[in-house]
């Protein structure tokens, strides 16, 4: 997509953005003003790091297991462990403003 040799994926994303923008305008969806709380930045870094280490979108490991790539089970275990440890880590160490996140 980023080499611009085949524009199909780029045009798909652009089309999705246009359709979403038109739908939001049609439905008059407004973003409520708010602040970014302290958990957004570390959460984004952890999320991006997880994507980089696993080699792709979080659904990809499930597909890889179905194709017989068993080492990716480590990724699935790590994702599950991260989900399970989020609430206790937040309660004990982080104490961040949760904003609209339902931690």
GIHU-V389312 format. One record per residue. N is the residue number from 1. SS is DSSP state (@ for helix, = for strand, . for the rest). D_LAST is the distance of its C-alpha to the last C-alpha in Angstrom with 1 decimal. Layout:
# GIHU-V389312
n,ss,d_last
N,SS,D_LAST
N,SS,D_LAST
This chain:
# GIHU-V389312
n,ss,d_last
1,.,35.6
2,.,35.9
3,.,39.5
4,.,40.5
5,.,42.9
6,.,41.4
7,.,39.8
8,@,38.4
9,@,34.8
10,@,34.9
11,@,36.3
12,@,33.7
13,@,30.9
14,@,33.0
15,@,33.6
16,@,30.0
17,@,29.3
18,@,32.4
19,@,31.5
20,@,27.9
21,@,29.4
22,@,32.1
23,@,29.7
24,@,27.5
25,@,30.8
26,@,32.2
27,@,29.3
28,.,29.0
29,.,25.4
30,.,24.6
31,.,21.8
32,.,20.7
33,.,21.2
34,.,18.3
35,.,17.6
36,.,15.9
37,.,13.4
38,.,13.9
39,@,11.2
40,@,12.9
41,@,16.1
42,@,15.0
43,@,12.6
44,@,15.7
45,@,18.0
46,@,16.2
47,@,16.0
48,@,19.6
49,@,20.8
50,@,19.5
51,@,21.5
52,@,24.5
53,@,24.6
54,@,24.3
55,.,26.8
56,.,25.1
57,.,22.6
58,.,20.2
59,.,22.3
60,@,25.4
61,@,25.0
62,@,25.2
63,@,28.4
64,@,29.7
65,@,29.5
66,@,31.3
67,.,34.0
68,.,34.5
69,.,32.8
70,@,31.5
71,@,30.5
72,@,27.4
73,@,26.1
74,@,25.0
75,@,22.7
76,@,21.2
77,@,20.8
78,@,19.1
79,@,16.6
80,@,15.8
81,@,15.7
82,@,13.3
83,@,10.8
84,@,11.5
85,@,11.3
86,@,8.1
87,@,6.2
88,@,9.7
89,@,10.6
90,@,8.0
91,@,9.1
92,@,12.6
93,@,13.5
94,@,11.5
95,.,10.6
96,.,10.1
97,.,9.9
98,.,6.7
99,.,9.4
100,.,8.9
101,.,5.8
102,.,3.8
103,.,0.0
